[in-house]
Amino acid sequence: MVLVTVTTKQAIWINDNHQNFNFECPVGESIVYFYGWITTSANDRLWHFHCAPRSSIGSCSWSGFTSAAANSNYKCSGNGALAGIRSYYVTSDEDRRFSYRCCSVSLSSPPCVDSGYVNSIDGQVEYGVPGHEYINGMSSTFDSTAKDRRFKVHECRFRY
């Protein structure tokens, strides 16, 4: 895992609090870094994603949406690479639903692994992978009292 430090002045947010977002990497790229800045007063996060070229990425498709106010565990099928995330805020649950864009990977080298939690409740989310790895999915645990999520990342390695 490679961590990249981002401050709120450097990040380009793709959403405002409680607004929908739709982020998609260019063709042949996948998400290699993401950062979520929590706004505790709004019970929401501002998100920033970064993509990088990956030579073995093929066709892509979107998943359905996860449930709000519930735990989720999403992994791209066939050890695919995560190349997009879209989300909308559900006011009644004070939570987000997520959909993931996955692309096939022709040179995956199992086994894939899960990270530990990459944030605390009401903490910032930050995660990145080096060039020989890619993000395959994300899982999260929803805390109904805090109205916040803790995230884990599922990552795989490329075979060279």
C-alpha positions as CSV (number, residue, x, y, z in Angstrom):
1,M,0.0,0.0,0.0
2,V,1.2,3.5,-0.9
3,L,-0.2,6.5,1.0
4,V,-0.2,9.9,-0.6
5,T,-0.8,12.9,1.6
6,V,-3.5,15.2,0.4
7,T,-4.8,18.4,2.1
8,T,-8.1,19.9,1.6
9,K,-6.5,22.8,-0.4
10,Q,-4.9,20.3,-2.9
11,A,-7.9,17.9,-3.4
12,I,-10.4,18.5,-6.2
13,W,-13.7,17.3,-4.7
14,I,-16.1,15.6,-7.1
15,N,-19.1,16.3,-4.9
16,D,-20.4,18.6,-2.2
17,N,-22.2,17.4,0.9
18,H,-25.4,15.4,0.1
19,Q,-24.8,15.7,-3.6
20,N,-24.7,12.8,-6.1
21,F,-21.5,12.0,-7.9
22,N,-20.4,9.9,-10.8
23,F,-16.7,9.3,-11.2
24,E,-15.3,7.3,-14.1
25,C,-11.6,6.6,-15.1
26,P,-10.7,7.0,-18.7
27,V,-10.5,3.9,-20.9
28,G,-7.6,1.7,-19.9
29,E,-7.2,3.2,-16.4
30,S,-8.4,2.2,-12.9
31,I,-8.7,3.9,-9.6
32,V,-5.3,3.9,-7.8
33,Y,-6.0,6.4,-5.0
34,F,-8.9,7.9,-3.2
35,Y,-9.5,10.3,-0.3
36,G,-12.7,11.0,1.6
37,W,-12.9,14.2,3.7
38,I,-15.6,13.8,6.4
39,T,-17.9,16.7,7.3
40,T,-19.2,15.5,10.6
41,S,-21.9,18.2,10.9
42,A,-23.3,17.0,7.5
43,N,-22.7,13.3,8.1
44,D,-21.2,13.1,4.7
45,R,-17.8,13.0,2.9
46,L,-16.3,14.9,0.0
47,W,-14.5,12.5,-2.3
48,H,-11.5,12.7,-4.5
49,F,-10.3,9.9,-6.8
50,H,-7.2,9.4,-9.0
51,C,-6.8,7.0,-11.9
52,A,-3.7,5.6,-13.6
53,P,-3.2,3.7,-16.9
54,R,-3.2,-0.1,-16.6
55,S,-2.2,-2.1,-19.7
56,S,-4.2,-5.3,-19.0
57,I,-7.6,-3.7,-18.4
58,G,-10.4,-4.7,-20.8
59,S,-14.2,-4.1,-21.0
60,C,-16.1,-2.5,-18.2
61,S,-19.6,-2.4,-16.6
62,W,-21.4,-0.9,-13.7
63,S,-22.8,-2.8,-10.7
64,G,-26.1,-2.1,-9.0
65,F,-26.3,0.2,-6.0
66,T,-25.5,-1.0,-2.4
67,S,-28.0,-0.5,0.3
68,A,-28.0,2.6,2.5
69,A,-27.6,2.3,6.3
70,A,-26.3,-1.3,5.9
71,N,-22.9,-3.0,5.7
72,S,-21.7,-3.7,2.2
73,N,-19.0,-5.9,0.6
74,Y,-18.4,-5.4,-3.1
75,K,-15.7,-7.1,-5.2
76,C,-15.4,-6.9,-9.0
77,S,-16.1,-10.3,-10.4
78,G,-13.2,-12.3,-12.0
79,N,-10.7,-10.2,-10.0
80,G,-11.6,-7.1,-12.1
81,A,-10.3,-3.6,-11.5
82,L,-12.3,-0.8,-9.9
83,A,-12.5,2.0,-12.5
84,G,-15.4,4.1,-11.3
85,I,-17.7,4.9,-8.4
86,R,-21.0,6.7,-8.4
87,S,-23.1,7.5,-5.4
88,Y,-26.1,9.3,-4.1
89,Y,-27.1,10.5,-0.6
90,V,-30.1,9.1,1.1
91,T,-31.4,11.8,3.4
92,S,-33.7,9.6,5.5
93,D,-30.7,7.3,6.3
94,E,-28.0,9.9,6.5
95,D,-25.9,7.6,4.3
96,R,-24.8,7.0,0.8
97,R,-25.5,4.2,-1.7
98,F,-22.6,3.3,-4.0
99,S,-22.3,1.7,-7.5
100,Y,-19.0,0.4,-8.9
101,R,-17.6,0.3,-12.4
102,C,-15.5,-2.8,-12.9
103,C,-13.2,-3.6,-15.8
104,S,-11.8,-7.0,-16.7
105,V,-8.1,-7.7,-16.0
106,S,-6.3,-10.1,-18.3
107,L,-3.1,-10.4,-16.1
108,S,-4.4,-10.9,-12.5
109,S,-2.2,-12.8,-10.1
110,P,-4.2,-14.2,-7.2
111,P,-4.5,-14.2,-4.3
112,C,-6.2,-10.9,-3.7
113,V,-6.2,-9.5,-0.1
114,D,-8.3,-7.3,2.1
115,S,-6.8,-4.3,3.9
116,G,-7.7,-3.5,7.5
117,Y,-10.0,-0.6,8.1
118,V,-8.6,2.5,6.4
119,N,-10.5,5.0,8.6
120,S,-12.0,5.4,12.0
121,I,-15.6,6.5,12.6
122,D,-15.7,10.3,11.7
123,G,-12.2,9.9,10.3
124,Q,-10.7,10.7,6.9
125,V,-10.5,7.9,4.3
126,E,-7.3,7.6,2.3
127,Y,-5.9,4.7,0.3
128,G,-3.6,4.1,-2.6
129,V,-1.9,1.2,-4.4
130,P,1.4,1.0,-6.2
131,G,1.8,0.2,-9.9
132,H,1.9,-3.6,-9.6
133,E,-1.5,-3.7,-7.6
134,Y,-5.0,-2.5,-8.3
135,I,-8.2,-2.0,-6.3
136,N,-10.7,-4.8,-6.8
137,G,-13.5,-3.6,-4.5
138,M,-14.5,-2.1,-1.2
139,S,-16.4,-3.1,1.9
140,S,-17.8,-1.0,4.6
141,T,-19.4,-1.2,8.0
142,F,-22.2,1.3,8.8
143,D,-22.4,2.7,12.3
144,S,-26.1,3.7,12.8
145,T,-25.3,5.9,15.9
146,A,-22.6,7.9,14.2
147,K,-24.2,7.7,10.8
148,D,-20.8,7.0,9.3
149,R,-18.9,4.2,7.6
150,R,-15.5,2.4,8.1
151,F,-14.0,1.2,4.8
152,K,-11.8,-1.7,3.8
153,V,-10.2,-2.1,0.4
154,H,-9.9,-5.4,-1.6
155,E,-6.7,-5.3,-3.7
156,C,-5.1,-7.6,-6.2
157,R,-1.7,-7.8,-8.0
158,F,-1.0,-7.8,-11.7
159,R,0.9,-10.7,-13.1
160,Y,3.9,-9.7,-15.3
